[in-house]
Amino acid sequence: MPELLAPTVRLHRAWLEVHAEWGPGLHEDGFGLSAAASAEVGSPAGFAAWVTELTQGCAVYRWLVEGGQVLGGIALRSGPAEYVRWAGHIGFGIRPSARGRGLGSWALRQMLDEARSRGLSRVLLVCAAENLASAKTIEHAGGVLEELRQTDHGPVRRYWISLSA
């Protein structure tokens, strides 16, 4: 059974495996990996600094872990407002080898509960327009398409999920 865990240095090797599977770049949504951190996460000290940054920031990060293996990540973002308007309140990603098992849907339901407990009445989720798997996951969780929007990174779908009872 998977669990959502706060980022921890004890999962360094497992996180490096998921990072390698995804391939180069910063596309592991839900992990909060910045360009600056990306260059440093290979070393234990750089990884520890990044984990500290994640756990002390304004977003809630959780790693989807099963059997000591990191299967994905999910984030609940709360600020700054312009970043949330661009990236959404919640972002998630599942490693390629773990897709198709419903893990994204499960993690999203858990994070929606977290958003409710923090007093949010609705959340914005954004995914690449061609990412039909993420779109389906968001829609299954109650996401209502607001619009397709062109951005500097290509077209995106913007969804709102109401958290009212």
PyMOL commands that set and color helices and strands:
alter all, ss='L'
color gray80, all
select helices_A, chain A and resi 9-22+35-38+44-56+81-87+96-98+103-117+132-140
alter helices_A, ss='H'
color red, helices_A
select strands_A, chain A and resi 3-5+60-66+69-76+90-94+122-128+144-151+154-162
alter strands_A, ss='S'
color yellow, strands_A
deselect
rebuild
show_as cartoon
